[in-house]
């Protein structure tokens, strides 16, 4: 079998949409795990935040880290509630990610002491 494989010309590497999606999901998982490990969070919490931040329109991985960093800085250790997500959606002024970050920061400040 090895001899037969050696005789065949090498095939070009082909990336499908599924391959790319799988690689992206793996990268996000590693990023969430690293964020969680560095901040003594459960990895699932960071994964939930990433999913929630994506629904809020994060433009890229940097946006995920910015949003999660804000939540960590304010002491969040759980996923945002549906009410909190709804508040962010209603309160932000525009579709810019910076607007969303400002609302997230205000939201987290309002949660201090709870």
Secondary structure, 3 states (H helix, E strand, C coil): CHHHHHHCCCCCCCCCHHHHHHHHHHHHHHHHHHHHHHCCCCHHHHHHHHHHHHHCCCCCHHHHHHHHHHHHHCCCCCCCCHHHHHHHHHHCCCCCHHHHHHHHHHHHHHCCCC
